[in-house]
Amino acid sequence: MKITLISTSSRKNSNSLRFVSYLRHILTAEGQHEVSIVTFEEYDIPLVGQGTVKKDSLTPFQEELISAWEAADLVIFAMPEYNWTAPPQATNAIHQLGGPAFKHLFDNKVFAMAGISNGRGGRQPALDMTTVVNKLISFTHSYSIVSPKLYESHETDKNLDENGHFIGHEVYDRTARAFLDYTLTVAQRWIGIPSLVEK
């Protein structure tokens, strides 16, 4: 399975990057998946109303994001919680790529959401992004699914080191692996069943 892990924090060495690096360690250890990471550290998507993403003149960051996303069967977003919601870069990227030019990014995919916090939080950005992505799947008449199981990465910096290696409480590792196992099961079922609907 091709899996793209997207860290939507623009901060260098962010907790979101720690989390997706941790997931990559788990996934690559199994040796069954092709895994890529995209980080928003070089984010340069214009704000809605102030510009658009043009397919024929993508920046290096936009090319990396779109190429990794379109190649994936499963896309997992890791989003830091900013004032009880998703970061503006994440929602802006979804809004900018949610039109006809990039409709294919929302077709034949499985999406999963994780909210990242250095305290006790993370649920709301995952819920907010689930709502928006589900709406875009519907709006673009695409055939994709958002996995219903969210993950809240609490006290991320206490549980994962800067390279994404687990160093914390066993509950964190157990629940994160349960999230990943569930997500992979949903993805395997979704991409393994031929579409019964004529497009």
ChimeraX commands (.cxc) that place a marker at each C-alpha (Angstrom):
marker #1 position 0.00,0.00,0.00 radius 0.5
marker #1 position 1.20,3.52,-0.77 radius 0.5
marker #1 position 0.88,5.77,2.27 radius 0.5
marker #1 position 1.51,9.50,2.53 radius 0.5
marker #1 position 1.92,11.05,5.98 radius 0.5
marker #1 position 1.38,14.81,6.04 radius 0.5
marker #1 position 2.68,16.94,8.91 radius 0.5
marker #1 position 0.65,20.15,8.68 radius 0.5
marker #1 position 2.75,22.20,11.09 radius 0.5
marker #1 position 4.98,24.88,9.55 radius 0.5
marker #1 position 7.33,24.80,12.55 radius 0.5
marker #1 position 10.74,23.19,12.22 radius 0.5
marker #1 position 11.05,19.90,14.13 radius 0.5
marker #1 position 7.40,20.07,15.14 radius 0.5
marker #1 position 5.47,17.60,17.25 radius 0.5
marker #1 position 3.42,16.78,14.15 radius 0.5
marker #1 position 6.61,15.78,12.34 radius 0.5
marker #1 position 7.59,13.64,15.34 radius 0.5
marker #1 position 4.25,11.85,15.09 radius 0.5
marker #1 position 4.39,11.09,11.36 radius 0.5
marker #1 position 8.02,9.98,11.74 radius 0.5
marker #1 position 6.86,7.62,14.47 radius 0.5
marker #1 position 4.18,6.19,12.18 radius 0.5
marker #1 position 6.75,5.75,9.42 radius 0.5
marker #1 position 9.02,3.78,11.77 radius 0.5
marker #1 position 6.14,1.39,12.50 radius 0.5
marker #1 position 5.01,1.08,8.88 radius 0.5
marker #1 position 8.46,0.56,7.37 radius 0.5
marker #1 position 9.35,-2.03,10.02 radius 0.5
marker #1 position 6.54,-4.18,8.60 radius 0.5
marker #1 position 8.12,-3.90,5.14 radius 0.5
marker #1 position 4.73,-4.05,3.40 radius 0.5
marker #1 position 4.15,-0.40,2.61 radius 0.5
marker #1 position 5.64,2.40,0.55 radius 0.5
marker #1 position 5.68,5.40,2.89 radius 0.5
marker #1 position 6.42,9.06,2.23 radius 0.5
marker #1 position 6.35,12.10,4.51 radius 0.5
marker #1 position 5.43,15.64,3.51 radius 0.5
marker #1 position 6.02,18.46,5.97 radius 0.5
marker #1 position 4.57,21.97,5.80 radius 0.5
marker #1 position 7.84,23.63,6.83 radius 0.5
marker #1 position 8.18,25.19,3.35 radius 0.5
marker #1 position 4.44,25.86,2.99 radius 0.5
marker #1 position 3.67,28.46,0.33 radius 0.5
marker #1 position 0.08,27.89,-0.79 radius 0.5
marker #1 position -1.60,31.30,-1.22 radius 0.5
marker #1 position -4.52,32.16,1.00 radius 0.5
marker #1 position -7.98,31.63,-0.45 radius 0.5
marker #1 position -8.97,34.88,-2.16 radius 0.5
marker #1 position -5.37,36.01,-2.61 radius 0.5
marker #1 position -4.23,33.52,-5.24 radius 0.5
marker #1 position -4.64,29.98,-6.51 radius 0.5
marker #1 position -2.57,26.85,-7.00 radius 0.5
marker #1 position -1.87,26.45,-10.72 radius 0.5
marker #1 position -1.20,22.93,-12.04 radius 0.5
marker #1 position 1.27,24.16,-14.66 radius 0.5
marker #1 position 3.38,26.30,-12.34 radius 0.5
marker #1 position 3.67,24.49,-9.03 radius 0.5
marker #1 position 6.32,25.50,-6.51 radius 0.5
marker #1 position 8.66,22.77,-5.19 radius 0.5
marker #1 position 6.57,22.44,-2.01 radius 0.5
marker #1 position 3.29,22.28,-3.93 radius 0.5
marker #1 position 4.75,19.68,-6.32 radius 0.5
marker #1 position 5.97,17.55,-3.42 radius 0.5
marker #1 position 2.62,17.72,-1.61 radius 0.5
marker #1 position 0.45,17.04,-4.64 radius 0.5
marker #1 position 2.66,14.28,-6.07 radius 0.5
marker #1 position 2.84,12.39,-2.77 radius 0.5
marker #1 position -0.88,12.85,-2.14 radius 0.5
marker #1 position -2.02,11.74,-5.60 radius 0.5
marker #1 position 0.22,8.63,-5.51 radius 0.5
marker #1 position -1.14,7.46,-2.16 radius 0.5
marker #1 position -3.85,4.95,-1.37 radius 0.5
marker #1 position -3.93,6.20,2.22 radius 0.5
marker #1 position -3.31,9.79,3.35 radius 0.5
marker #1 position -2.87,10.52,7.06 radius 0.5
marker #1 position -2.95,14.14,8.21 radius 0.5
marker #1 position -1.25,15.10,11.48 radius 0.5
marker #1 position -2.48,18.50,12.68 radius 0.5
marker #1 position -1.33,20.55,15.63 radius 0.5
marker #1 position -4.11,22.03,17.72 radius 0.5
marker #1 position -4.07,25.82,17.53 radius 0.5
marker #1 position -6.67,27.50,19.76 radius 0.5
marker #1 position -8.89,24.41,19.70 radius 0.5
marker #1 position -8.94,23.94,15.93 radius 0.5
marker #1 position -6.83,22.87,12.96 radius 0.5
marker #1 position -3.93,25.08,11.82 radius 0.5
marker #1 position -4.80,27.60,9.09 radius 0.5
marker #1 position -2.25,26.10,6.69 radius 0.5
marker #1 position -4.07,22.76,6.76 radius 0.5
marker #1 position -7.54,24.16,6.15 radius 0.5
marker #1 position -6.27,26.58,3.49 radius 0.5
marker #1 position -4.51,23.75,1.63 radius 0.5
marker #1 position -7.69,21.68,1.63 radius 0.5
marker #1 position -9.78,24.62,0.39 radius 0.5
marker #1 position -7.28,25.49,-2.36 radius 0.5
marker #1 position -6.98,21.90,-3.60 radius 0.5
marker #1 position -10.69,21.13,-3.31 radius 0.5
marker #1 position -11.69,22.42,-6.75 radius 0.5
marker #1 position -11.99,20.81,-10.19 radius 0.5
marker #1 position -8.27,21.10,-11.06 radius 0.5
marker #1 position -7.27,18.81,-8.19 radius 0.5
marker #1 position -10.41,16.70,-7.85 radius 0.5
marker #1 position -8.33,13.54,-8.28 radius 0.5
marker #1 position -6.74,14.16,-4.87 radius 0.5
marker #1 position -10.08,13.27,-3.27 radius 0.5
marker #1 position -10.88,10.22,-5.41 radius 0.5
marker #1 position -10.08,6.57,-4.60 radius 0.5
marker #1 position -8.36,7.45,-1.33 radius 0.5
marker #1 position -8.65,6.66,2.33 radius 0.5
marker #1 position -7.97,9.55,4.70 radius 0.5
marker #1 position -7.24,9.47,8.42 radius 0.5
marker #1 position -6.82,12.29,10.92 radius 0.5
marker #1 position -4.62,12.77,13.97 radius 0.5
marker #1 position -4.61,15.84,16.20 radius 0.5
marker #1 position -1.32,16.69,17.87 radius 0.5
marker #1 position -0.79,18.39,21.23 radius 0.5
marker #1 position 1.99,18.92,23.73 radius 0.5
marker #1 position -0.68,18.79,26.43 radius 0.5
marker #1 position -4.05,17.07,26.58 radius 0.5
marker #1 position -5.68,17.93,23.28 radius 0.5
marker #1 position -5.86,17.23,19.59 radius 0.5
marker #1 position -9.41,16.02,19.11 radius 0.5
marker #1 position -10.90,19.17,17.63 radius 0.5
marker #1 position -8.51,19.67,14.68 radius 0.5
marker #1 position -9.03,16.03,13.70 radius 0.5
marker #1 position -12.80,16.43,13.87 radius 0.5
marker #1 position -12.72,19.72,11.94 radius 0.5
marker #1 position -10.59,18.29,9.15 radius 0.5
marker #1 position -12.77,15.18,8.98 radius 0.5
marker #1 position -15.80,17.39,8.36 radius 0.5
marker #1 position -14.12,19.44,5.63 radius 0.5
marker #1 position -12.59,16.48,3.78 radius 0.5
marker #1 position -15.88,14.54,3.91 radius 0.5
marker #1 position -17.67,17.56,2.45 radius 0.5
marker #1 position -15.13,17.86,-0.37 radius 0.5
marker #1 position -15.40,14.16,-1.19 radius 0.5
marker #1 position -19.14,14.67,-1.53 radius 0.5
marker #1 position -18.88,17.99,-3.39 radius 0.5
marker #1 position -16.44,16.62,-5.98 radius 0.5
marker #1 position -18.54,13.44,-6.44 radius 0.5
marker #1 position -15.50,11.38,-5.48 radius 0.5
marker #1 position -15.30,7.85,-4.14 radius 0.5
marker #1 position -13.18,8.04,-1.01 radius 0.5
marker #1 position -13.64,7.58,2.71 radius 0.5
marker #1 position -12.39,9.21,5.90 radius 0.5
marker #1 position -11.63,6.61,8.53 radius 0.5
marker #1 position -13.90,7.17,11.54 radius 0.5
marker #1 position -11.16,6.47,14.09 radius 0.5
marker #1 position -9.28,9.63,15.10 radius 0.5
marker #1 position -6.10,9.83,17.12 radius 0.5
marker #1 position -5.33,12.39,19.80 radius 0.5
marker #1 position -1.59,12.58,20.36 radius 0.5
marker #1 position -1.34,13.84,23.94 radius 0.5
marker #1 position 1.95,15.11,25.42 radius 0.5
marker #1 position 3.64,14.30,22.14 radius 0.5
marker #1 position 7.04,15.68,23.09 radius 0.5
marker #1 position 7.08,13.51,26.22 radius 0.5
marker #1 position 6.22,10.34,24.29 radius 0.5
marker #1 position 8.26,10.78,21.09 radius 0.5
marker #1 position 11.80,12.06,20.63 radius 0.5
marker #1 position 12.76,14.53,17.90 radius 0.5
marker #1 position 13.29,11.67,15.43 radius 0.5
marker #1 position 9.92,10.08,16.12 radius 0.5
marker #1 position 11.16,7.23,18.31 radius 0.5
marker #1 position 8.87,6.16,21.13 radius 0.5
marker #1 position 10.19,7.13,24.60 radius 0.5
marker #1 position 7.03,7.52,26.67 radius 0.5
marker #1 position 4.14,5.80,28.37 radius 0.5
marker #1 position 3.05,2.41,27.06 radius 0.5
marker #1 position -0.55,3.64,26.74 radius 0.5
marker #1 position 0.57,6.11,24.06 radius 0.5
marker #1 position 2.29,3.43,22.00 radius 0.5
marker #1 position -0.58,0.99,22.41 radius 0.5
marker #1 position -3.30,3.46,21.42 radius 0.5
marker #1 position -1.32,4.92,18.51 radius 0.5
marker #1 position -0.72,1.43,17.14 radius 0.5
marker #1 position -4.43,0.64,17.55 radius 0.5
marker #1 position -5.25,3.78,15.52 radius 0.5
marker #1 position -2.80,2.73,12.82 radius 0.5
marker #1 position -4.04,-0.89,12.73 radius 0.5
marker #1 position -7.64,0.27,12.42 radius 0.5
marker #1 position -6.74,2.77,9.69 radius 0.5
marker #1 position -4.83,0.15,7.70 radius 0.5
marker #1 position -7.74,-2.29,7.99 radius 0.5
marker #1 position -10.18,0.33,6.67 radius 0.5
marker #1 position -7.79,1.18,3.83 radius 0.5
marker #1 position -7.24,-2.45,2.87 radius 0.5
marker #1 position -10.97,-3.10,2.76 radius 0.5
marker #1 position -11.69,0.10,0.83 radius 0.5
marker #1 position -9.06,-0.27,-1.86 radius 0.5
marker #1 position -9.54,-4.03,-2.10 radius 0.5
marker #1 position -13.20,-3.88,-3.07 radius 0.5
marker #1 position -13.97,-2.99,-6.70 radius 0.5
marker #1 position -16.34,-0.09,-7.16 radius 0.5
marker #1 position -19.94,-1.17,-7.75 radius 0.5
marker #1 position -20.90,2.27,-9.02 radius 0.5
marker #1 position -20.35,3.28,-12.62 radius 0.5
marker #1 position -18.50,6.56,-12.85 radius 0.5
marker link #1:1,2 radius 0.2
marker link #1:2,3 radius 0.2
marker link #1:3,4 radius 0.2
marker link #1:4,5 radius 0.2
marker link #1:5,6 radius 0.2
marker link #1:6,7 radius 0.2
marker link #1:7,8 radius 0.2
marker link #1:8,9 radius 0.2
marker link #1:9,10 radius 0.2
marker link #1:10,11 radius 0.2
marker link #1:11,12 radius 0.2
marker link #1:12,13 radius 0.2
marker link #1:13,14 radius 0.2
marker link #1:14,15 radius 0.2
marker link #1:15,16 radius 0.2
marker link #1:16,17 radius 0.2
marker link #1:17,18 radius 0.2
marker link #1:18,19 radius 0.2
marker link #1:19,20 radius 0.2
marker link #1:20,21 radius 0.2
marker link #1:21,22 radius 0.2
marker link #1:22,23 radius 0.2
marker link #1:23,24 radius 0.2
marker link #1:24,25 radius 0.2
marker link #1:25,26 radius 0.2
marker link #1:26,27 radius 0.2
marker link #1:27,28 radius 0.2
marker link #1:28,29 radius 0.2
marker link #1:29,30 radius 0.2
marker link #1:30,31 radius 0.2
marker link #1:31,32 radius 0.2
marker link #1:32,33 radius 0.2
marker link #1:33,34 radius 0.2
marker link #1:34,35 radius 0.2
marker link #1:35,36 radius 0.2
marker link #1:36,37 radius 0.2
marker link #1:37,38 radius 0.2
marker link #1:38,39 radius 0.2
marker link #1:39,40 radius 0.2
marker link #1:40,41 radius 0.2
marker link #1:41,42 radius 0.2
marker link #1:42,43 radius 0.2
marker link #1:43,44 radius 0.2
marker link #1:44,45 radius 0.2
marker link #1:45,46 radius 0.2
marker link #1:46,47 radius 0.2
marker link #1:47,48 radius 0.2
marker link #1:48,49 radius 0.2
marker link #1:49,50 radius 0.2
marker link #1:50,51 radius 0.2
marker link #1:51,52 radius 0.2
marker link #1:52,53 radius 0.2
marker link #1:53,54 radius 0.2
marker link #1:54,55 radius 0.2
marker link #1:55,56 radius 0.2
marker link #1:56,57 radius 0.2
marker link #1:57,58 radius 0.2
marker link #1:58,59 radius 0.2
marker link #1:59,60 radius 0.2
marker link #1:60,61 radius 0.2
marker link #1:61,62 radius 0.2
marker link #1:62,63 radius 0.2
marker link #1:63,64 radius 0.2
marker link #1:64,65 radius 0.2
marker link #1:65,66 radius 0.2
marker link #1:66,67 radius 0.2
marker link #1:67,68 radius 0.2
marker link #1:68,69 radius 0.2
marker link #1:69,70 radius 0.2
marker link #1:70,71 radius 0.2
marker link #1:71,72 radius 0.2
marker link #1:72,73 radius 0.2
marker link #1:73,74 radius 0.2
marker link #1:74,75 radius 0.2
marker link #1:75,76 radius 0.2
marker link #1:76,77 radius 0.2
marker link #1:77,78 radius 0.2
marker link #1:78,79 radius 0.2
marker link #1:79,80 radius 0.2
marker link #1:80,81 radius 0.2
marker link #1:81,82 radius 0.2
marker link #1:82,83 radius 0.2
marker link #1:83,84 radius 0.2
marker link #1:84,85 radius 0.2
marker link #1:85,86 radius 0.2
marker link #1:86,87 radius 0.2
marker link #1:87,88 radius 0.2
marker link #1:88,89 radius 0.2
marker link #1:89,90 radius 0.2
marker link #1:90,91 radius 0.2
marker link #1:91,92 radius 0.2
marker link #1:92,93 radius 0.2
marker link #1:93,94 radius 0.2
marker link #1:94,95 radius 0.2
marker link #1:95,96 radius 0.2
marker link #1:96,97 radius 0.2
marker link #1:97,98 radius 0.2
marker link #1:98,99 radius 0.2
marker link #1:99,100 radius 0.2
marker link #1:100,101 radius 0.2
marker link #1:101,102 radius 0.2
marker link #1:102,103 radius 0.2
marker link #1:103,104 radius 0.2
marker link #1:104,105 radius 0.2
marker link #1:105,106 radius 0.2
marker link #1:106,107 radius 0.2
marker link #1:107,108 radius 0.2
marker link #1:108,109 radius 0.2
marker link #1:109,110 radius 0.2
marker link #1:110,111 radius 0.2
marker link #1:111,112 radius 0.2
marker link #1:112,113 radius 0.2
marker link #1:113,114 radius 0.2
marker link #1:114,115 radius 0.2
marker link #1:115,116 radius 0.2
marker link #1:116,117 radius 0.2
marker link #1:117,118 radius 0.2
marker link #1:118,119 radius 0.2
marker link #1:119,120 radius 0.2
marker link #1:120,121 radius 0.2
marker link #1:121,122 radius 0.2
marker link #1:122,123 radius 0.2
marker link #1:123,124 radius 0.2
marker link #1:124,125 radius 0.2
marker link #1:125,126 radius 0.2
marker link #1:126,127 radius 0.2
marker link #1:127,128 radius 0.2
marker link #1:128,129 radius 0.2
marker link #1:129,130 radius 0.2
marker link #1:130,131 radius 0.2
marker link #1:131,132 radius 0.2
marker link #1:132,133 radius 0.2
marker link #1:133,134 radius 0.2
marker link #1:134,135 radius 0.2
marker link #1:135,136 radius 0.2
marker link #1:136,137 radius 0.2
marker link #1:137,138 radius 0.2
marker link #1:138,139 radius 0.2
marker link #1:139,140 radius 0.2
marker link #1:140,141 radius 0.2
marker link #1:141,142 radius 0.2
marker link #1:142,143 radius 0.2
marker link #1:143,144 radius 0.2
marker link #1:144,145 radius 0.2
marker link #1:145,146 radius 0.2
marker link #1:146,147 radius 0.2
marker link #1:147,148 radius 0.2
marker link #1:148,149 radius 0.2
marker link #1:149,150 radius 0.2
marker link #1:150,151 radius 0.2
marker link #1:151,152 radius 0.2
marker link #1:152,153 radius 0.2
marker link #1:153,154 radius 0.2
marker link #1:154,155 radius 0.2
marker link #1:155,156 radius 0.2
marker link #1:156,157 radius 0.2
marker link #1:157,158 radius 0.2
marker link #1:158,159 radius 0.2
marker link #1:159,160 radius 0.2
marker link #1:160,161 radius 0.2
marker link #1:161,162 radius 0.2
marker link #1:162,163 radius 0.2
marker link #1:163,164 radius 0.2
marker link #1:164,165 radius 0.2
marker link #1:165,166 radius 0.2
marker link #1:166,167 radius 0.2
marker link #1:167,168 radius 0.2
marker link #1:168,169 radius 0.2
marker link #1:169,170 radius 0.2
marker link #1:170,171 radius 0.2
marker link #1:171,172 radius 0.2
marker link #1:172,173 radius 0.2
marker link #1:173,174 radius 0.2
marker link #1:174,175 radius 0.2
marker link #1:175,176 radius 0.2
marker link #1:176,177 radius 0.2
marker link #1:177,178 radius 0.2
marker link #1:178,179 radius 0.2
marker link #1:179,180 radius 0.2
marker link #1:180,181 radius 0.2
marker link #1:181,182 radius 0.2
marker link #1:182,183 radius 0.2
marker link #1:183,184 radius 0.2
marker link #1:184,185 radius 0.2
marker link #1:185,186 radius 0.2
marker link #1:186,187 radius 0.2
marker link #1:187,188 radius 0.2
marker link #1:188,189 radius 0.2
marker link #1:189,190 radius 0.2
marker link #1:190,191 radius 0.2
marker link #1:191,192 radius 0.2
marker link #1:192,193 radius 0.2
marker link #1:193,194 radius 0.2
marker link #1:194,195 radius 0.2
marker link #1:195,196 radius 0.2
marker link #1:196,197 radius 0.2
marker link #1:197,198 radius 0.2
marker link #1:198,199 radius 0.2
view
